[in-house]
Amino acid sequence: MKFDKIHNKGQAQLFKNPYLEMLTKGHPAIIWGMYIPILSYIVYVGYKDYSLSVQSIILLFLGGMLFWTFFEYIAHRYIFHWISDKPNIQRFAYVMHGNHHHYPRDRQRLFMPPVPSIILASVLFILFYVLLGQYTFGFYPGFIIGYLLYASMHYAIHAFAPPFKFMKPLWRNHHLHHYKDEAMGFGVSNTFWDRVFGTMFDLAKEKEDKEKVKELMFEKKKSKM
């Protein structure tokens, strides 16, 4: 997914139709605000109608969050960076993730937008229910919260410097993924699976390119006087 030029302004046009194009954009607050009531209701149904205990819900919820981290790694490595000579697959990879590498400062495409997000989330809920039955009502909310935390972390990595020193390796791992080697550094919310599968950058040997990092960070909005 190499590009001759990385754009530091604007955003990719994914569809010619303006209405479809509008559906490719989303704001973090809208996505969080959309999911929290839905996930709260799912947990409530699991407790009230499926007799899941509070302890079971908590354990399933944490299990869902942990499973998300693995899913995140696999999806980023094998789906978002899907390499193929077929134009349809290239187009799919670009719409899903390639546009972010092409326009890393685009704030509006770090969260999956509302309509496709709800469609995919519904399909995942059905799949989990087929596999897990009643336990889905604890596991699924944790999985989706894992996604929301991942997307929020991704947004933060492009928005500002790491707020704590222990978070810097995570920031650097993702920055290097952008400008050094796209076949490394697939973890965004964590570096655990990169370490497990050997795709973690050796940060002690990698010199930080401050200019390239700056190009990945959102442009600061100029205050109006």
Disulfide bonds with the S-S distance in Angstrom:
none
